[in-house]
């Protein structure tokens, strides 16, 4: 018999860890190769982890609600045959790197901690804080006497922005370089400092008959992401009303034959994405991200597609390299991602890497919306409902009034790097591509 370590497998670019939701087998159970053994959660996507070998589960190393890193052992199996060694990545413990951490000078710590130390205890106590720490991270915090104010300044890189061991060690390595800040010398100055901070939110009153509903995991992730985006990006939104009569006419003429030929529905979304891709190629500075004072211009055009789920939540699967797909290829990719999203069949990689996002608020009969930018993207487009309207049409014989198919589009963009001219011209180009849609386009 041999021991085999079941590792958390790689699940796509940018996915570094996952939370254990539930084990599908217990210790002592025999599992077969390719059996799904554990359910995990990464960001908004829940998925199963299969086993590459058959054997008996000897020990479960990661329990429900614990976080595991990619490549970390989550269970030990007993298998038949020769020795099977897993390729578990080498990691260093805190004790091994402790001596390499630069410790701050005492006067620097005193300068940072003194102003409010007379009025409250700044030492960290996880029992009175809403900051979640793993046992390992908590032990480092306590041993290094990291205050709660310092802890709140650390940007977590883990799931749901949790603070990881690497975040703590990185903070400690730079802690000694912190420049001494002038501390308030009087009580009045300390009180003034406190008053300058935003007032805490007032508690919400709950009346008789009110129902309290606890947010589920996905809703909390969405809420945090939306608040983070509004704090990060100064949002500006431009609007335009687009005549999509040609688009509607073309789709009506082709949707039945396309479904009969390819077994796929032909929606408006591939047409919208085609127009957006062309506009991005015209204005590539829309396809960027911001990293501090640096602008990262993306080579690939990956389009996120906001999708409503049956449980009321939202997910954004990504069409990779949308510029390399034909109209038929876009239709197939969109239908596949939408189906798997609504049936919880997406993989973590399916939601990673978007460089621009589209939200179809018209699905719900809305004329327009002001969408929030998914970080780290810098822009998002919302398309509204298509409605028939009387419109003035210019002809060689003069102006006439005709019934046209009209739609509003809303373009939200990050004003740090996208000014009104760029955001507006981009939207106008999307509009022009849709209004001038060729009725002879093949699919």
C-alpha positions as a Markdown table, in Angstrom:
| # | Residue | x | y | z |
|---|---|---|---|---|
| 1 | Unk | 0.0 | 0.0 | 0.0 |
| 2 | Unk | 1.2 | 3.5 | -0.7 |
| 3 | Unk | 0.3 | 7.0 | 0.6 |
| 4 | Unk | -1.0 | 9.6 | -1.9 |
| 5 | Unk | -1.5 | 13.3 | -1.2 |
| 6 | Unk | -4.6 | 14.7 | -2.9 |
| 7 | Unk | -3.6 | 18.3 | -3.9 |
| 8 | Unk | -5.9 | 21.2 | -4.7 |
| 9 | Unk | -5.5 | 21.4 | -8.5 |
| 10 | Unk | -4.9 | 24.6 | -10.6 |
| 11 | Unk | -8.1 | 26.2 | -11.6 |
| 12 | Unk | -7.1 | 28.9 | -14.0 |
| 13 | Unk | -5.1 | 32.1 | -14.1 |
| 14 | Unk | -5.5 | 34.3 | -11.1 |
| 15 | Unk | -7.1 | 31.6 | -8.9 |
| 16 | Unk | -4.7 | 31.1 | -5.9 |
| 17 | Unk | -6.9 | 29.4 | -3.3 |
| 18 | Unk | -10.3 | 27.9 | -2.6 |
| 19 | Unk | -12.7 | 27.4 | 0.3 |
| 20 | Unk | -13.8 | 23.8 | 1.1 |
| 21 | Unk | -17.6 | 23.7 | 1.0 |
| 22 | Unk | -18.2 | 20.0 | 1.7 |
| 23 | Unk | -16.6 | 16.6 | 1.4 |
| 24 | Unk | -18.6 | 14.1 | -0.6 |
| 25 | Unk | -16.9 | 11.1 | 1.1 |
| 26 | Unk | -15.8 | 10.5 | 4.7 |
| 27 | Unk | -12.5 | 9.2 | 6.1 |
| 28 | Unk | -12.3 | 5.4 | 5.6 |
| 29 | Unk | -14.4 | 5.6 | 2.3 |
| 30 | Unk | -13.0 | 4.0 | -0.8 |
| 31 | Unk | -13.1 | 6.3 | -3.9 |
| 32 | Unk | -12.5 | 5.5 | -7.6 |
| 33 | Unk | -10.4 | 7.4 | -10.1 |
| 34 | Unk | -12.2 | 10.5 | -11.4 |
| 35 | Unk | -14.8 | 10.4 | -8.6 |
| 36 | Unk | -15.7 | 13.9 | -7.3 |
| 37 | Unk | -14.5 | 13.9 | -3.7 |
| 38 | Unk | -14.9 | 17.5 | -2.5 |
| 39 | Unk | -16.9 | 20.7 | -3.4 |
| 40 | Unk | -14.9 | 23.9 | -3.4 |
| 41 | Unk | -15.7 | 27.6 | -3.9 |
| 42 | Unk | -13.5 | 30.1 | -5.7 |
| 43 | Unk | -14.8 | 33.7 | -5.9 |
| 44 | Unk | -18.3 | 33.2 | -7.3 |
| 45 | Unk | -17.9 | 29.7 | -8.8 |
| 46 | Unk | -18.6 | 26.4 | -6.9 |
| 47 | Unk | -17.0 | 23.3 | -8.5 |
| 48 | Unk | -16.0 | 19.7 | -7.7 |
| 49 | Unk | -12.5 | 18.3 | -7.3 |
| 50 | Unk | -12.0 | 14.8 | -8.8 |
| 51 | Unk | -9.4 | 12.3 | -7.6 |
| 52 | Unk | -6.8 | 11.2 | -10.2 |
| 53 | Unk | -6.3 | 7.9 | -8.4 |
| 54 | Unk | -8.4 | 5.2 | -6.7 |
| 55 | Unk | -7.9 | 4.5 | -3.0 |
| 56 | Unk | -9.1 | 4.9 | 0.5 |
| 57 | Unk | -9.4 | 8.3 | 2.3 |
| 58 | Unk | -7.1 | 7.9 | 5.3 |
| 59 | Unk | -7.2 | 11.5 | 6.5 |
| 60 | Unk | -9.0 | 14.7 | 5.5 |
| 61 | Unk | -6.5 | 17.6 | 6.0 |
| 62 | Unk | -8.8 | 20.6 | 5.1 |
| 63 | Unk | -12.2 | 20.7 | 6.8 |
| 64 | Unk | -15.4 | 22.5 | 5.8 |
| 65 | Unk | -15.0 | 26.3 | 5.5 |
| 66 | Unk | -11.2 | 26.1 | 5.6 |
| 67 | Unk | -9.2 | 27.8 | 2.8 |
| 68 | Unk | -6.6 | 25.8 | 0.8 |
| 69 | Unk | -4.0 | 27.1 | -1.5 |
| 70 | Unk | -3.5 | 25.8 | -5.1 |
| 71 | Unk | -1.1 | 22.8 | -4.8 |
| 72 | Unk | -1.7 | 22.3 | -1.1 |
| 73 | Unk | -2.6 | 18.8 | 0.2 |
| 74 | Unk | -6.3 | 18.5 | 1.2 |
| 75 | Unk | -6.5 | 14.8 | 1.9 |
| 76 | Unk | -4.3 | 11.7 | 2.2 |
| 77 | Unk | -5.3 | 8.5 | 0.3 |
| 78 | Unk | -4.1 | 5.0 | 0.7 |
| 79 | Unk | -3.6 | 3.4 | -2.7 |
| 80 | Unk | -2.4 | 0.1 | -4.0 |
| 81 | Unk | 0.8 | -0.4 | -5.9 |
| 82 | Unk | 4.1 | 1.5 | -5.7 |
| 83 | Unk | 4.9 | 4.7 | -3.9 |
| 84 | Unk | 3.1 | 7.7 | -5.3 |
| 85 | Unk | 4.6 | 11.0 | -4.2 |
| 86 | Unk | 2.6 | 14.2 | -4.9 |
| 87 | Unk | 4.4 | 17.2 | -6.1 |
| 88 | Unk | 3.5 | 19.5 | -3.2 |
| 89 | Unk | 5.1 | 22.9 | -3.5 |
| 90 | Unk | 7.8 | 23.8 | -1.0 |
| 91 | Unk | 6.7 | 26.4 | 1.5 |
| 92 | Unk | 8.6 | 28.0 | 4.3 |
| 93 | Unk | 7.1 | 28.3 | 7.8 |
| 94 | Unk | 7.0 | 31.5 | 9.7 |
| 95 | Unk | 9.7 | 30.3 | 12.0 |
| 96 | Unk | 12.1 | 29.8 | 9.0 |
| 97 | Unk | 11.7 | 33.4 | 7.8 |
| 98 | Unk | 11.2 | 35.1 | 11.1 |
| 99 | Unk | 14.9 | 36.2 | 11.3 |
| 100 | Unk | 14.7 | 37.7 | 7.8 |
| 101 | Unk | 12.0 | 40.2 | 8.8 |
| 102 | Unk | 13.1 | 43.7 | 9.4 |
| 103 | Unk | 11.8 | 44.8 | 12.7 |
| 104 | Unk | 10.7 | 48.5 | 13.2 |
| 105 | Unk | 12.5 | 50.8 | 15.6 |
| 106 | Unk | 10.7 | 51.2 | 18.9 |
| 107 | Unk | 10.3 | 55.0 | 18.4 |
| 108 | Unk | 8.5 | 54.4 | 15.1 |
| 109 | Unk | 6.0 | 52.0 | 16.7 |
| 110 | Unk | 5.5 | 54.5 | 19.5 |
| 111 | Unk | 4.9 | 57.4 | 17.1 |
| 112 | Unk | 2.3 | 55.4 | 15.2 |
| 113 | Unk | 0.5 | 54.0 | 18.3 |
| 114 | Unk | 0.8 | 56.7 | 20.9 |
| 115 | Unk | -2.0 | 59.3 | 19.9 |
| 116 | Unk | -4.9 | 57.1 | 20.8 |
| 117 | Unk | -3.3 | 54.7 | 23.2 |
| 118 | Unk | -4.5 | 56.7 | 26.2 |
| 119 | Unk | -8.1 | 56.3 | 25.1 |
| 120 | Unk | -8.4 | 52.8 | 23.8 |
| 121 | Unk | -6.5 | 49.5 | 23.6 |
| 122 | Unk | -5.0 | 49.3 | 20.1 |
| 123 | Unk | -3.7 | 45.7 | 20.5 |
| 124 | Unk | -5.4 | 43.2 | 18.3 |
| 125 | Unk | -8.1 | 40.9 | 19.6 |
| 126 | Unk | -9.9 | 38.8 | 17.0 |
| 127 | Unk | -12.8 | 38.3 | 19.3 |
| 128 | Unk | -13.8 | 42.0 | 19.0 |
| 129 | Unk | -13.0 | 42.5 | 15.3 |
| 130 | Unk | -14.7 | 41.7 | 12.0 |
| 131 | Unk | -11.4 | 40.7 | 10.4 |
| 132 | Unk | -11.2 | 37.0 | 9.8 |
| 133 | Unk | -7.7 | 35.5 | 10.4 |
| 134 | Unk | -6.6 | 31.9 | 10.1 |
| 135 | Unk | -5.0 | 30.3 | 13.2 |
| 136 | Unk | -1.5 | 30.6 | 11.6 |
| 137 | Unk | -2.0 | 34.3 | 10.7 |
| 138 | Unk | -3.5 | 35.0 | 14.1 |
| 139 | Unk | -0.4 | 33.6 | 15.8 |
| 140 | Unk | 1.9 | 35.7 | 13.8 |
| 141 | Unk | -0.2 | 38.8 | 14.5 |
| 142 | Unk | -0.1 | 38.1 | 18.2 |
| 143 | Unk | 3.7 | 37.3 | 18.3 |
| 144 | Unk | 4.6 | 40.4 | 16.3 |
| 145 | Unk | 2.2 | 42.6 | 18.3 |
| 146 | Unk | 0.5 | 43.9 | 15.1 |
| 147 | Unk | -2.2 | 46.4 | 16.2 |
| 148 | Unk | -5.7 | 46.3 | 14.8 |
| 149 | Unk | -5.1 | 49.7 | 13.1 |
| 150 | Unk | -2.1 | 48.2 | 11.3 |
| 151 | Unk | -4.0 | 45.1 | 10.4 |
| 152 | Unk | -6.8 | 47.1 | 8.8 |
| 153 | Unk | -4.2 | 48.8 | 6.6 |
| 154 | Unk | -3.1 | 45.5 | 5.1 |
| 155 | Unk | -4.7 | 44.7 | 1.7 |
| 156 | Unk | -5.6 | 41.0 | 1.8 |
| 157 | Unk | -4.9 | 38.9 | -1.3 |
| 158 | Unk | -6.8 | 35.9 | -0.2 |
| 159 | Unk | -10.4 | 34.7 | -1.0 |
| 160 | Unk | -12.9 | 37.5 | -0.2 |
| 161 | Unk | -9.8 | 39.7 | 0.5 |
| 162 | Unk | -8.8 | 37.7 | 3.5 |
| 163 | Unk | -5.3 | 38.4 | 4.9 |
| 164 | Unk | -2.9 | 35.6 | 4.2 |
| 165 | Unk | 0.4 | 34.6 | 5.7 |
| 166 | Unk | 2.2 | 36.1 | 2.7 |
| 167 | Unk | 0.4 | 39.4 | 3.3 |
| 168 | Unk | 1.5 | 39.5 | 6.9 |
| 169 | Unk | 5.1 | 38.6 | 6.1 |
| 170 | Unk | 5.2 | 41.3 | 3.4 |
| 171 | Unk | 3.9 | 43.9 | 5.8 |
| 172 | Unk | 6.5 | 42.9 | 8.5 |
| 173 | Unk | 9.3 | 43.2 | 6.0 |
| 174 | Unk | 8.3 | 46.8 | 5.1 |
| 175 | Unk | 7.3 | 47.7 | 8.6 |
| 176 | Unk | 10.8 | 48.9 | 9.6 |
| 177 | Unk | 10.9 | 51.3 | 6.7 |
| 178 | Unk | 7.9 | 53.2 | 7.9 |
| 179 | Unk | 8.7 | 56.8 | 8.4 |
| 180 | Unk | 7.9 | 58.3 | 11.7 |
| 181 | Unk | 4.7 | 60.3 | 11.5 |
| 182 | Unk | 4.2 | 63.4 | 13.7 |
| 183 | Unk | 1.8 | 62.5 | 16.5 |
| 184 | Unk | -0.8 | 64.8 | 17.9 |
| 185 | Unk | 0.6 | 66.5 | 21.0 |
| 186 | Unk | -2.7 | 67.3 | 22.7 |
| 187 | Unk | -6.0 | 65.7 | 23.5 |
| 188 | Unk | -7.8 | 68.3 | 21.3 |
| 189 | Unk | -5.6 | 67.3 | 18.4 |
| 190 | Unk | -6.3 | 63.6 | 19.0 |
| 191 | Unk | -10.1 | 64.3 | 19.2 |
| 192 | Unk | -9.8 | 66.3 | 16.0 |
| 193 | Unk | -8.1 | 63.3 | 14.3 |
| 194 | Unk | -11.0 | 61.0 | 15.3 |
| 195 | Unk | -13.6 | 63.5 | 14.2 |
| 196 | Unk | -12.1 | 63.7 | 10.8 |
| 197 | Unk | -12.8 | 60.0 | 10.1 |
| 198 | Unk | -16.1 | 59.1 | 8.4 |
| 199 | Unk | -18.9 | 58.5 | 10.9 |
| 200 | Unk | -19.8 | 54.8 | 11.4 |
| 201 | Unk | -23.0 | 53.7 | 9.8 |
| 202 | Unk | -26.1 | 54.0 | 12.0 |
| 203 | Unk | -27.7 | 50.7 | 13.1 |
| 204 | Unk | -30.8 | 49.8 | 11.1 |
| 205 | Unk | -34.0 | 49.6 | 13.1 |
| 206 | Unk | -35.9 | 46.3 | 12.8 |
| 207 | Unk | -39.7 | 46.5 | 13.3 |
| 208 | Unk | -42.2 | 43.9 | 14.1 |
| 209 | Unk | -43.0 | 41.8 | 11.0 |
| 210 | Unk | -39.6 | 42.7 | 9.3 |
| 211 | Unk | -37.7 | 39.7 | 7.9 |
| 212 | Unk | -34.0 | 39.4 | 8.4 |
| 213 | Unk | -32.3 | 37.5 | 5.5 |
| 214 | Unk | -28.6 | 36.6 | 5.9 |
| 215 | Unk | -26.6 | 37.2 | 2.7 |
| 216 | Unk | -25.3 | 34.0 | 1.1 |
| 217 | Unk | -21.6 | 33.7 | 0.2 |
| 218 | Unk | -22.0 | 34.9 | -3.4 |
| 219 | Unk | -24.1 | 37.9 | -2.5 |
| 220 | Unk | -21.4 | 39.0 | 0.1 |
| 221 | Unk | -18.8 | 38.7 | -2.6 |
| 222 | Unk | -20.9 | 40.8 | -5.0 |
| 223 | Unk | -21.6 | 43.4 | -2.4 |
| 224 | Unk | -17.9 | 43.7 | -1.5 |
| 225 | Unk | -16.9 | 43.9 | -5.1 |
| 226 | Unk | -19.4 | 46.7 | -5.9 |
| 227 | Unk | -18.4 | 48.8 | -2.9 |
| 228 | Unk | -14.7 | 48.2 | -3.7 |
| 229 | Unk | -15.2 | 49.4 | -7.3 |
| 230 | Unk | -17.0 | 52.6 | -6.3 |
| 231 | Unk | -14.2 | 53.3 | -3.9 |
| 232 | Unk | -11.5 | 52.6 | -6.5 |
| 233 | Unk | -12.9 | 54.1 | -9.7 |
| 234 | Unk | -14.5 | 57.6 | -10.2 |
| 235 | Unk | -17.4 | 56.5 | -12.4 |
| 236 | Unk | -18.7 | 58.6 | -15.3 |
| 237 | Unk | -21.5 | 57.4 | -17.5 |
| 238 | Unk | -22.3 | 58.4 | -21.1 |
| 239 | Unk | -25.6 | 57.6 | -22.9 |
| 240 | Unk | -26.6 | 57.2 | -26.5 |
| 241 | Unk | -29.8 | 56.1 | -28.3 |
| 242 | Unk | -29.1 | 53.7 | -31.1 |
| 243 | Unk | -31.3 | 52.8 | -34.1 |
| 244 | Unk | -30.9 | 49.0 | -34.3 |
| 245 | Unk | -33.6 | 48.4 | -37.0 |
| 246 | Unk | -31.1 | 46.7 | -39.3 |
| 247 | Unk | -29.9 | 44.5 | -36.5 |
| 248 | Unk | -33.5 | 43.4 | -35.6 |
| 249 | Unk | -34.4 | 42.9 | -39.3 |
| 250 | Unk | -31.2 | 40.8 | -39.9 |
| 251 | Unk | -31.7 | 38.6 | -36.8 |
| 252 | Unk | -35.4 | 38.0 | -37.6 |
| 253 | Unk | -34.3 | 36.8 | -41.1 |
| 254 | Unk | -31.6 | 34.5 | -39.9 |
| 255 | Unk | -32.5 | 33.1 | -36.4 |
| 256 | Unk | -34.7 | 30.2 | -37.6 |
| 257 | Unk | -32.3 | 29.0 | -40.3 |
| 258 | Unk | -29.4 | 29.3 | -37.9 |
| 259 | Unk | -31.1 | 27.3 | -35.2 |
| 260 | Unk | -32.1 | 24.6 | -37.7 |
| 261 | Unk | -28.6 | 24.4 | -39.1 |
| 262 | Unk | -26.5 | 24.6 | -35.9 |
| 263 | Unk | -29.0 | 23.8 | -33.2 |
| 264 | Unk | -28.2 | 27.2 | -31.5 |
| 265 | Unk | -30.3 | 30.2 | -30.6 |
| 266 | Unk | -29.3 | 33.4 | -32.2 |
| 267 | Unk | -29.6 | 36.2 | -29.7 |
| 268 | Unk | -28.6 | 39.9 | -30.0 |
| 269 | Unk | -25.6 | 39.5 | -27.7 |
| 270 | Unk | -23.1 | 38.2 | -30.3 |
| 271 | Unk | -24.0 | 41.2 | -32.5 |
| 272 | Unk | -23.4 | 43.6 | -29.5 |
| 273 | Unk | -20.1 | 41.9 | -28.7 |
| 274 | Unk | -19.0 | 42.1 | -32.3 |
| 275 | Unk | -19.6 | 45.9 | -32.3 |
| 276 | Unk | -17.8 | 46.3 | -29.0 |
| 277 | Unk | -14.8 | 44.3 | -30.2 |
| 278 | Unk | -14.5 | 46.5 | -33.3 |
| 279 | Unk | -14.8 | 49.6 | -31.1 |
| 280 | Unk | -12.1 | 48.3 | -28.8 |
| 281 | Unk | -9.8 | 47.7 | -31.8 |
| 282 | Unk | -10.5 | 51.4 | -32.7 |
| 283 | Unk | -9.8 | 52.6 | -29.2 |
| 284 | Unk | -7.5 | 50.1 | -27.4 |
| 285 | Unk | -7.0 | 52.4 | -24.4 |
| 286 | Unk | -10.5 | 51.2 | -23.3 |
| 287 | Unk | -9.0 | 47.7 | -23.0 |
| 288 | Unk | -6.7 | 48.6 | -20.0 |
| 289 | Unk | -6.3 | 48.2 | -16.3 |
| 290 | Unk | -4.8 | 50.5 | -13.7 |
| 291 | Unk | -1.9 | 49.4 | -11.3 |
| 292 | Unk | -1.1 | 52.4 | -9.1 |
| 293 | Unk | 0.3 | 55.0 | -11.5 |
| 294 | Unk | 0.8 | 52.5 | -14.3 |
| 295 | Unk | -1.7 | 51.7 | -17.1 |
| 296 | Unk | -1.6 | 48.1 | -18.3 |
| 297 | Unk | -2.7 | 47.9 | -22.0 |
| 298 | Unk | -4.2 | 44.5 | -22.6 |
| 299 | Unk | -3.3 | 42.5 | -25.7 |
| 300 | Unk | -6.2 | 40.1 | -25.5 |
| 301 | Unk | -9.8 | 41.2 | -25.9 |
| 302 | Unk | -11.8 | 39.1 | -23.4 |
| 303 | Unk | -15.4 | 40.1 | -23.0 |
| 304 | Unk | -17.3 | 39.5 | -19.7 |
| 305 | Unk | -21.0 | 38.8 | -20.0 |
| 306 | Unk | -23.1 | 39.7 | -17.0 |
| 307 | Unk | -25.5 | 36.8 | -16.4 |
| 308 | Unk | -28.4 | 36.7 | -13.9 |
| 309 | Unk | -28.7 | 33.4 | -12.0 |
| 310 | Unk | -31.9 | 31.6 | -11.0 |
| 311 | Unk | -31.1 | 32.2 | -7.3 |
| 312 | Unk | -31.1 | 36.0 | -7.9 |
| 313 | Unk | -27.3 | 36.4 | -7.9 |
| 314 | Unk | -25.1 | 37.5 | -10.7 |
| 315 | Unk | -22.1 | 36.0 | -12.4 |
| 316 | Unk | -19.8 | 37.2 | -15.2 |
| 317 | Unk | -18.5 | 34.4 | -17.5 |
| 318 | Unk | -15.8 | 35.5 | -19.9 |
| 319 | Unk | -15.5 | 35.0 | -23.7 |
| 320 | Unk | -11.8 | 34.7 | -24.2 |
| 321 | Unk | -10.2 | 36.2 | -27.3 |
| 322 | Unk | -13.5 | 37.5 | -28.6 |
| 323 | Unk | -11.8 | 39.3 | -31.5 |
| 324 | Unk | -10.7 | 35.9 | -32.9 |
| 325 | Unk | -14.2 | 34.4 | -33.1 |
| 326 | Unk | -16.6 | 34.6 | -36.0 |
| 327 | Unk | -20.2 | 35.7 | -35.4 |
| 328 | Unk | -21.2 | 32.0 | -35.2 |
| 329 | Unk | -18.4 | 31.3 | -32.8 |
| 330 | Unk | -19.5 | 34.1 | -30.6 |
| 331 | Unk | -23.1 | 32.8 | -30.6 |
| 332 | Unk | -21.9 | 29.3 | -29.6 |
| 333 | Unk | -19.6 | 30.6 | -26.9 |
| 334 | Unk | -22.3 | 32.9 | -25.4 |
| 335 | Unk | -25.0 | 30.1 | -25.4 |
| 336 | Unk | -22.5 | 27.7 | -23.8 |
| 337 | Unk | -21.4 | 30.0 | -21.0 |
| 338 | Unk | -25.0 | 31.2 | -20.3 |
| 339 | Unk | -26.2 | 27.6 | -20.1 |
| 340 | Unk | -23.4 | 26.5 | -17.8 |
| 341 | Unk | -23.8 | 29.6 | -15.6 |
| 342 | Unk | -27.4 | 28.9 | -15.0 |
| 343 | Unk | -26.8 | 25.3 | -14.3 |
| 344 | Unk | -23.8 | 25.8 | -12.0 |
| 345 | Unk | -21.4 | 24.1 | -14.5 |
| 346 | Unk | -18.9 | 26.9 | -14.8 |
| 347 | Unk | -15.2 | 26.4 | -13.9 |
| 348 | Unk | -13.2 | 29.0 | -12.0 |
| 349 | Unk | -11.3 | 29.7 | -15.3 |
| 350 | Unk | -14.6 | 30.6 | -17.0 |
| 351 | Unk | -14.9 | 33.8 | -14.9 |
| 352 | Unk | -11.3 | 35.0 | -15.0 |
| 353 | Unk | -9.5 | 37.5 | -17.3 |
| 354 | Unk | -12.2 | 39.8 | -18.6 |
| 355 | Unk | -10.9 | 43.0 | -20.0 |
| 356 | Unk | -14.3 | 44.6 | -20.8 |
| 357 | Unk | -17.9 | 43.7 | -19.8 |
| 358 | Unk | -21.4 | 44.0 | -21.2 |
| 359 | Unk | -24.6 | 43.9 | -19.2 |
| 360 | Unk | -27.9 | 43.4 | -21.0 |
| 361 | Unk | -30.4 | 45.3 | -18.7 |
| 362 | Unk | -32.9 | 45.2 | -21.6 |
| 363 | Unk | -33.5 | 41.5 | -20.7 |
| 364 | Unk | -35.6 | 42.8 | -17.8 |
| 365 | Unk | -37.5 | 45.4 | -19.9 |
| 366 | Unk | -35.2 | 48.3 | -18.6 |
| 367 | Unk | -34.5 | 51.1 | -21.0 |
| 368 | Unk | -31.1 | 51.9 | -19.5 |
| 369 | Unk | -28.9 | 51.6 | -16.5 |
| 370 | Unk | -25.7 | 52.9 | -14.9 |
| 371 | Unk | -23.5 | 49.8 | -14.5 |
| 372 | Unk | -20.7 | 49.5 | -12.0 |
| 373 | Unk | -17.2 | 48.7 | -13.4 |
| 374 | Unk | -15.9 | 45.2 | -12.6 |
| 375 | Unk | -12.4 | 45.7 | -11.2 |
| 376 | Unk | -9.7 | 45.8 | -12.6 |
| 377 | Unk | -11.4 | 46.7 | -15.8 |
| 378 | Unk | -12.0 | 50.4 | -16.6 |
| 379 | Unk | -15.3 | 50.3 | -18.5 |
| 380 | Unk | -18.6 | 48.5 | -18.9 |
| 381 | Unk | -21.5 | 48.8 | -21.3 |
| 382 | Unk | -25.2 | 48.4 | -20.5 |
| 383 | Unk | -27.6 | 47.8 | -23.4 |
| 384 | Unk | -31.3 | 48.5 | -22.8 |
| 385 | Unk | -34.5 | 47.1 | -24.2 |
| 386 | Unk | -35.3 | 47.4 | -27.9 |
| 387 | Unk | -38.5 | 49.3 | -28.4 |
| 388 | Unk | -40.4 | 50.6 | -31.5 |
| 389 | Unk | -40.5 | 54.4 | -31.8 |
| 390 | Unk | -41.5 | 57.0 | -34.3 |
| 391 | Unk | -38.3 | 58.6 | -35.6 |
| 392 | Unk | -37.4 | 61.3 | -38.2 |
| 393 | Unk | -35.5 | 59.7 | -41.1 |
| 394 | Unk | -33.5 | 61.8 | -43.6 |
| 395 | Unk | -34.1 | 60.7 | -47.2 |
| 396 | Unk | -33.2 | 62.2 | -50.6 |
| 397 | Unk | -36.8 | 63.4 | -50.8 |
| 398 | Unk | -36.7 | 65.1 | -47.4 |
| 399 | Unk | -37.4 | 64.1 | -43.8 |
| 400 | Unk | -40.0 | 61.5 | -43.1 |
| 401 | Unk | -41.4 | 59.9 | -39.9 |
| 402 | Unk | -41.0 | 56.1 | -39.7 |
| 403 | Unk | -41.3 | 53.4 | -37.1 |
| 404 | Unk | -37.8 | 52.4 | -36.0 |
| 405 | Unk | -36.3 | 49.9 | -33.5 |
| 406 | Unk | -34.5 | 52.0 | -30.9 |
| 407 | Unk | -32.2 | 51.1 | -27.9 |
| 408 | Unk | -30.4 | 53.1 | -25.3 |
| 409 | Unk | -26.8 | 52.2 | -24.4 |
| 410 | Unk | -25.0 | 53.3 | -21.2 |
| 411 | Unk | -21.2 | 53.4 | -21.0 |
| 412 | Unk | -19.6 | 53.7 | -17.5 |
| 413 | Unk | -15.9 | 54.3 | -17.4 |
| 414 | Unk | -13.1 | 55.0 | -14.9 |
| 415 | Unk | -12.3 | 58.7 | -15.1 |
| 416 | Unk | -8.8 | 58.1 | -13.8 |
| 417 | Unk | -7.7 | 56.9 | -17.2 |
| 418 | Unk | -10.8 | 57.3 | -19.5 |
| 419 | Unk | -11.8 | 60.9 | -20.2 |
| 420 | Unk | -15.2 | 62.0 | -21.6 |
| 421 | Unk | -13.8 | 62.2 | -25.1 |
| 422 | Unk | -12.4 | 58.7 | -25.2 |
| 423 | Unk | -15.5 | 57.2 | -23.3 |
| 424 | Unk | -17.9 | 59.1 | -25.6 |
| 425 | Unk | -16.1 | 58.3 | -28.9 |
| 426 | Unk | -15.9 | 54.7 | -28.0 |
| 427 | Unk | -19.7 | 54.6 | -27.3 |
| 428 | Unk | -20.3 | 56.4 | -30.6 |
| 429 | Unk | -18.3 | 53.9 | -32.6 |
| 430 | Unk | -20.3 | 51.0 | -31.0 |
| 431 | Unk | -23.5 | 52.9 | -32.0 |
| 432 | Unk | -22.2 | 53.4 | -35.6 |
| 433 | Unk | -21.3 | 49.7 | -36.0 |
| 434 | Unk | -24.8 | 48.7 | -34.9 |
| 435 | Unk | -26.7 | 51.3 | -36.9 |
| 436 | Unk | -24.8 | 50.4 | -40.0 |
| 437 | Unk | -25.2 | 46.6 | -39.6 |
| 438 | Unk | -25.0 | 45.0 | -43.1 |
| 439 | Unk | -28.2 | 43.1 | -43.9 |
| 440 | Unk | -26.1 | 40.7 | -46.0 |
| 441 | Unk | -23.9 | 39.6 | -43.1 |
| 442 | Unk | -23.3 | 35.8 | -43.2 |
| 443 | Unk | -23.4 | 33.6 | -40.1 |
